[in-house]
Amino acid sequence: MVDEVDLRMCVDAALQPMPSVDDALVPMPLEQVPGLGVGVAVGSVKAPGRASPDVVVLCTRQPSAFAAVTTASTAAAAPCLWTRERVPGLRRAVVVNSGNANAATGAQGITDNLGMAEAVAGRLGCTADDVLVCSTGVIGVPLPMGRLVPAIEQAADEAAAAVGSFHDPAVAICTTDTRPKRAGVKVGEVTVAGMAKGSGMIHPNMATMLGFLATDAIVEPAHLQALLECVNARTFNQISVDGDMSTNDTVILLATGHGPQVSPEMPAWEDLVTAVSLVCRQLARDIARDGEGARTLISVTVQGGETDDLARSWARAVVSSSLFKAAVHGQDPNWGRIVGALGAAGAVGLEHLDVDLGEVPVMRGGTPMAFDEPVVSAAMGAAELRVFLGLPGAGRGVAWGCDLSAEYVSINADYRS
């Protein structure tokens, strides 16, 4: 197995701020990502009665290594329970539907989830156990299997006929998202690309989010699982839009085996870790940036605390604070909201706290600084507000969130209307 300490260090190194790499990770059509078209295929289909496509099937020609992480909610939906029981392992496909979460649907939900897997398996010539399932949408409503199954079968047929290509399914998995989310990178000889959806009900662990990543590397399933869990803790589990955890969160990473052999003992392992880390980081930021009703991405870096885990938890507390999020929306440089959030999270050493808002020092060593409020207010209206918090200790953590607007209330007040 992977040495967890070494893996954490490698992931943390990969997630250090690297503007040149971030610039290279701009959203792009997945078919333009080098190497992703080898061994992965997607079918995306509209089901009758909906304005947008709502079924996606991803498949590989041969059994491939699959890893996944799912929500920590005790109300986990049927597809999450199904998927977590089948990873890590060699699988063939993933089926995704949007518009209906198949959560809190009782025994019928379990039966319908199996029906989705069987619909794909029947088209691909594999077993239902070879198919992972993801659903997203409204909770507590049975799946419309009468129209869903034919759409799944059509999507599976398209995917089976197109193995070796990668169409753009990123729109199909969206719900309240305002834009699709895609990222890809090649590090050394290893290629990783992915897509995600998420806009509201976003809070560790993880969010109302689905994420799908593929690499062309040859990787053992257990190693792939360890890598995904470590990266997920530092990326998707570090975002918060509204403080509400979902029933359906799932991130899946598959390795098609069409590229280089990679294992923890090989130099290429660091390339794989870096590539997965960077793609997940970009997708996580994109989800936070696209928070329902949001206009500003909030990036909070905490340097301090005894451990990275502590630093990450304090950064999450700040991006999760409704008071601070509202202050950002109103461009009010009330940094007291940050101090309050840190104190509520149990942060220690606040008498030594440094605070920078938009790169402007507003507190040093626990003492307020004089600053130009109009300058900081303007910075809070930018597309991204960077907050730096310095405390005693060697820990480091980063979290991402967004401002809180009246539009967020409107979107969720009318969600089913």
N, C-alpha and C positions, 0 to 999 in steps of 0.2 A: 504493500500500500504506500501511498504518498506520505512523506513526512509532513505533518500538518504545520509544524513551525516553519519549515523551509518554504512551504507553499504560501503561508500567510505573508512571509517576508517578500516573496516574489510578487504576489498580487499587490501588496502595498507599494512596492517599487513601481509597478506598472501603472498605478493610479496616481502617482505624483503628477502635479500640473506639468503638462507638456504641450504648450500652445501649438507647436508645429504639427503634432500628431492630431490634436483636436481639429485643427483646420482641415486635415486630410479625411476626417470622419464626417464630412457633411453628408446629409441625406442623398442617396443615389439609388437609381433603379438597381435592383438586386442582380439583374442579368449583366450589369456592368462590372460587378465585383469579380476580379480574376479568380478563376477556379471554382466558383460556387456552382456554376452550371454543370459540373461533373458529378453525377450520381444523385442529385436531388431533383424531384419534379413536384409541381404543384398544380392542382386543379381548383378553380374558384368559380362558384356558380351562384346565381340568384335563385332563391326559392320563391315560388309564386306568392304574390301578395305583399312583397316588400320592395321598397324603392331602391335598395342597395344590395349588393351581393352579400350573402350571409353564411356561406359554407366554403370551407377550405380543406383540402386534403393534401398533405405532404407525404411523399413516399420515396423509398429507395428501392433499387432493383434487387439487392441482396440484403439479408439481415445485417443491420448496422448497429453500432454502439449508441445507446440512448441513455441520457441522464435527465433528471427532472427534479425541481423543487416545487412544492405547493404551499398553499396558505397554512398558517399556523392556527387559523380559526377553528374552534370546536364545532362550528356549523359548516364545515367543509362540504362542498357540493359533491354529488355522485361522481362526476368526472375526475375530481381531485383524488378521491378515495381510490378509484380505479387506476389512475395513472401512477400514484405513489407506490402501489403494490407491484408494479411491473418495471421498476427501475432500481438500480442500473441493470441493463440487460441488452440483448440483441433483439431488436424490433424492426418493423418494416415501415410503419406509417403513423401519422397523427391526423385526426379529424377534428375540425374546429367549427363550431357554429356561434354566430353572434345573434343578439336579440333576445336570448332566453338562457338564463344561467343554469337551469336544471338543478337548482338548489332549494332545499326545504320542500322537496316534492315526494318524500317518502319512498315506499317500495316501488311505486311506479317510476320514479326517477332512476332508480337502479336498473330496472328493466329496460327503460328507454336508453340509458347509457350503453348497455350491452347491445341494444339494437343498432346504435350508431356504429359501434365497433364491428358488428357483424356485417353491416351494410358495406363497409370498406373492405373487410376481409373477403367477402364473396366476390368482389371485383378484382382484388389483387392476388387471389389464390393463396392466401395465408390464413392463419387462425385469428379469432377475435383478440386473443392474448397478445398478438403481434401489433396491435393498434392502440396507441394512446389516445385519450379523448380530452378535449377542452371545450368548455362552454362559457359564454359571457352574455350578460343581459339582465333581464328582470328576474327577481327571486320569487319563488313560490308559485310559479305558473308551469303546468305540465308542458313538455315539449310537443309541438304540433307534428307528430311523427308521420302523419299522412302526407304532408308536403315536404317534410325534412328528409325522409329516407330517399325518395327519388332524386332530390338535389344532391345528397351525399353520393349516391351511386354514379350520378353524372360527373361529379367532381373527381371521384376515384377513377372513372374511365379516362377522363382527361389527363389525370396525373400519370396513370399507367401508360398512356400512349406517348407521354412527353418526357419520360425519364431521360435525364441528360440536359434538360432545360430548366429554367427557373422563372416562371411568370411572376407578376407582381400581385400578390394576394394581400398586401398590407392594408388596403382599403376595406377589404371584406371582413376583417376582424374588428373594425372600429365600431364603437357605440356612440358615445358623446364626444369622441375625439374630433378635433377640427382639422387634423391633418394626419396622414400616415407617418409612421416612424420607422426608418430604415438606417442601417449603418453597416459598413464593411471595411476590412483592412487586411492587408497582407504583411506579415512580419516574417522575415526570412523566407522559408519555403512553405509556411503555413498560412492558409487563408481562413478567415472567419467572417461570416456575415449574418445579419439577423434582422428581424422586424419585431415590433411590439405594438400593443395597444394599451391605452390607459389615459384617463383624463380626470376622473372623479372617483370617490371612494378609495383614495390612495393613502395608505399609511402602512408602515411596517407592522407585521410581516405579511404580505408584501404590499399589495395594493389591488384595486380592481384592474388587474393587468394580466395580459398574456404576452409571453415573449418566446420567440422561436429562433434559435441560432443553429447554424450548421458550419462544420469545418470539414475540409477535405482530408484531414489527418487520419491516420490509422491509430486508434487509441483504445486501450482496454476499457470496458464499461465502468469498472470500479474507479479507475483513475479519472475518467471523465466526470463521474459523480462527485468525487472529492473536489475536483477543480471547480465545478459549478457551484457547489455549496459554499466554498470559500469566497468566490467572486460575488455571488449573490448577496452575501452578508455585507459586502463593502460597496454595493451598487444599488440594486433594486430595493434592498432593505434599508437604504438610507434616503428614501424619498417620502415626502408627505405633502398631500394637497389639502386634506380636510380632517385628518385624524380618524377616519373611519376605515377599518380593515374589512377586506372583502372575503366572501365565501369561496371564491373561484380562482384566486391567483395561481398561475402556473408559469414556470419558465422551463423550456425544454432545450437541451443541447444535444445534437446528434453529430456523429462522426462518420462520414460516408466511406472512408477508407480508400479514397481515390488519390490521396496525396502521400506525403512522407510518413514513415513510421515514427511515432512519438511515444516516449515513455519518460518517467521522471529521471531515469539514469542517463538520458541523452541530452545533448545541448539544445536540440529543437524543442524540448519541453518548455524552456523559458520563453521561446517564441510563441508557443501555443497559449501559455498563461497570459502573456502580454496581449496577444490578439483578442482573446476572450474577454479579458479585463477591460480593454479599451472599447470594444463594441458594447458591452453591457453598460459601461459608464456613460457612453453617448446616448444609448436608448433610455437609461434612467433619467438623464438630464432632459431629454426630449419629452418624457412623460410629465415631469415636474413643470417644464416650460408650458405644456399644453393643458395645465390644470383648468378645470371648468371656470370660465369667466376671468381667467388670469391674464395679466399683461406683462408681469415681471417674473423672471426666474430668480430665485434667491439661492445663492451658494454660500454655505456657512462652513468655514474651516476652523476647527479648534486645534490649537497647538498647546498641549498640556494634559495633565492628568497622568496617573500612574501607568495606564495601559491604553492601547489603541481602542479597546472596547469601550472604556469609559469616555474617551474623547468622542467617539462616534455617537454614543448615547447622548452626550451633551449637545452635539451639533444637531441631532434629530430633535431634541427638545426645543431648540430655537426655531427651526423651520416648521415645527408643529404648533407653535404658539399662535392662536387665533388673534391675540392682541397685537403681536408683532406683525403678523401677516396683514392685518387691517391697517396698521401704521404704514407699512410699505405701500399699500394701495393708495393711501391718502398722502403719500410722500412726506410723512411726518417723521423727522429724525429723532424720535423718542426712543433713544437707546436704553432707557430704563426698562422697556419691555423685554429686552434681551437679558438684562440682569435678573429680572423676575423669573424668566423661563429657566435660566441656569440654576437659580436658587431652588426652584420647585423640583428640578431634576436632581438635586443633591450635590451639585458641583461644589468642589472645595477649592480653597485658595482664592476666593473672589476678592479678597483684600489686595490681591496682586493683579487683578484683571486688566488686560489691555483690550480695547475695542476699536476696530476700524470699520467705518461704514463707507462703502464705496471708495476705499483706500484713503479716507480722511480719518486721522486719529481723533476719537472723541473721548477716550479714557486711557489713561496710562497709570499702571501700578495702583489701580483701584481709586484713582483720583480723576474727577471730571476735567476735561480739557476745553478751553475756549475754541470754538470752531465757527466757520461761516455757514449758518443754517441754510441759506438759499443754495449754496453749492452742494451740500449733502442732500437737500431735498431734491434737487435736480438729478443727482445720482440715483436716488431711489425710484425715479421714473424711467430709468434706462431699461433696456431689454433684459439685462442681467445685473443684479445687485450682488456684489461680493462683500461678505462680512468676514472679518478675521477676528478671532478671539484668542488671546494669549493667556495662558495660566501656567503655574509651576508644573513641571513634569515633562516626560519625554513622549507622552502619547500623542497621537495625531488622528483626527477623524474629519471626514467631510460629509455633509448632507445637503440635499437639494429640496427646495419647496417652491412656493409661489405666493403671490399676494392673494388676499381674500376680498372678493368684490360682491356687490349686490347681485350681479349677474349669476354668481354661483347659487345663490338662494333661488333665483328665478328658474334656473335650469333644473334644479332638483325638486322644486315645488311642482313642476309640470312634467316630470320625467316620464310618467305613464300616460299623460294626456295626449 
